[in-house]
């Protein structure tokens, strides 16, 4: 039995291939990550503008 055939016989071999396929996707291309990044970016921008102009009252 070769190491490659032993990996195919394990019950988690298919799951391992699925996880490895998911690792090929960069974080920046996942829609949920883009959405969270956009929301955090807007919140930080608003906080920075408020820090510059909001303390004048």
N, C-alpha and C positions, 0 to 999 in steps of 0.2 A: 504494500500500500504506500503510495507516494504521498508527500505532504499535501499536494494540491487535491488529490482525491479524498484525503481524510477531511479536508475542510469542507468539501462538498457534501459529505455524509453527515455532518453535524446538523442538528435541528435549527441552530441559530445562524447557519451559513447564509440563508436568504436574507435574514434581518441585517446581517453584517454588510451584505452588498447594498442594501437599501440605505444604511447609515453612511457608507462610503460614498454613495451617489449624492447624498445630501451635503456631504462635506465639500463637494465641488462647487456649490453655489456660494458666491461671495455674500457677506452680510449686507452689503449696500444694495443688493438686488432683491431682498425680501421685502414685500410690500408693508408688512407690519413694522419692520425696522425703519423704513422710510417714513411711515406715518408718525411713529414715536419721535423720530429725529426732527421732523417738521414741527410738531407740537412743542417739543423742548426748545427748538430754535426760536420760535415765535415768543414763547414765554420769557426766554433770556433776553431777547431784543426788547420786549415791553418792559422788563425789569430794568434794563440799562437805560432806556429812555426816561422811565419814571425816576431813576436815581439822578439823572442829569437835570430834569426839569421839575420833578414833583416835590422837591424839598423847599421850594420857594415860598410856600404859604406860611 
